[in-house]
Amino acid sequence: MRPDPGSITPLQAHRYDKERFLSLKGDRAVYAVFSTIGEREADLVNRKIALLSGELDGCLDGIFLSHRRRNPRHGDLTESRALEAWNGTVILPAHDTKVPDMGDERGKGADMRRALYRINRHHRRGKSEDRIVIVFLDADVVTEYFGTHFVLGLAGPVLEGYDFAKAGFHRAMGRVKKFVAQPLFSAISHPKLDLLRELSYPLSGEAAGTLAFFNGVNFWQMYGVETGIDVDSCMGGCRIADVNLGHYDHQHHDDPAIQAMAFGVIRTYLTRLMEHGILELKDGARISDLFAATSIDRHGSRERIEVPLDEIRYRPLRSVLETEGKEEGDEDLDGTGG
């Protein structure tokens, strides 16, 4: 039965074994996309790609590595290890992918959008955007928790009729989720935004949707990308699956990085509420682009932190593709490009 629009359904990843997955898939394409920067996650990516390519024959139509090199002029260890794991891996180089409405700005969300642009332009293989399922996977998940259920459990609901599938899991830390995102999403009640409270892990980087879904949402440049997509999916009345992947962990960040992430989540959320007309600031108030804080260090000295974090919100990618299609006669948007 097709899920209701504007709803979130809790699901278990093990609901979708390989047999059921293939029965749902038909002639649709399923692509897994890992996002990496530099060489830190080279070995992790190698083991994950080897696992997926070896065990999901017939389920996956492509594995992509959206990668940003530290030195753009030379290939690096992450790329070579990905190709060692499976020589069919497609490298999507973030450092030299040109998108018409983007500059050379860095950020996880920016590079995810660049990867989607490349897939739209060169890897459609004649399929419409609603016949392709994209599974985004974080590269730094500890391998003992990673398995084929990350792909089957997330892409499966999309094949079954959900617009968007979001990963949930149990992990020991999750500081930004527990102490920032979930309290923040509970602070303002709204008929559509209340759905955010039902997401068990709203900041997870593991998610799936049709290419049509991802082409239709706003991507944020850095830390706000997950929050922005969550808000767009809830406000847009999407059919959302909250998929329990079980236990999970990845490499942990230090406190300054956690503070930056928290600031990005809060800033994105408040900005989107203002853009939707839900929230209004008065008396000269505005959303700040600067994370600023004062603290006392362990030596008793006062220290001041100021970090510029003005993320770009990109318009839905579909508008870029449609403009290019009109200019170029859609020659590459049908998947015939190389």
MOJOJO-V47480 format. One line per field, one symbol per residue. ss: DSSP state (2 for helix, 1 for strand, 0 for the rest). psi: psi as a letter, one per 20 degrees, with the letter a starting at -180 (. if undefined). burial: + if it has 24 or more other C-alpha atoms within 12 Angstrom, else -. A space follows every 10 residues. Layout:
BEGIN
ss->???
psi->???
burial->???
END
This chain:
BEGIN
ss->0000001111 1122200222 2222200011 1111111000 0222222222 2222200000 0111111100 0000002222 2222200001 1112220000 0000000222 2222222222 2200000022 2111111100 1000000022 2222222220 0001111111 0000222222 2222222000 0022222200 0000001111 2222200011 0000222222 2222200011 1111111001 0000222222 2222222222 2222200000 0000000001 1111110000 0111111100 0011002222 2222222200 00000000
psi->ppqqqkqppp qphihnrhgg ghhhgcjqqp ppoqpqpbjh kghghghghg gghhikpihp iqpqoopoqh oiiqqahggh hghhgoiipp pnohikopph jqbkqrqghg hghgghgggg hikhkjqrhj jpppoppqij pphiiqaiih gghghghghi iqhppppqrp qhdlghghif gghgiihppq hhhhhhiiph mijqioqqrq hgghiirppq gdijgggghg ghhghjkrop popoibqqqr pqqrghhggg gggggggggh ghhghjjhqp qrkjqrpqjp opqprprijj qpqppoopln qpoqrphhhg hhghhhhjkk hiijjiq.
burial->-----+++++ ++++-+++-- ++--+--+++ +++++++++- ++++++++++ +++--+--++ +++++++++- -----+++++ +++-++--++ +++++++-+- ++--++++++ ++++++++++ +-+++++-++ ++++++++++ +-+--+++++ ++++++++++ +++++++++- +--+-++--+ ++-++----- -+++++++++ ++++++++++ ++++++++++ ++++++++++ ++++++++++ ++++++-+++ --------++ ++++++++++ +++------- ------+--- +--------- --------++ ++++++++-+ ++-------- -+++----
END
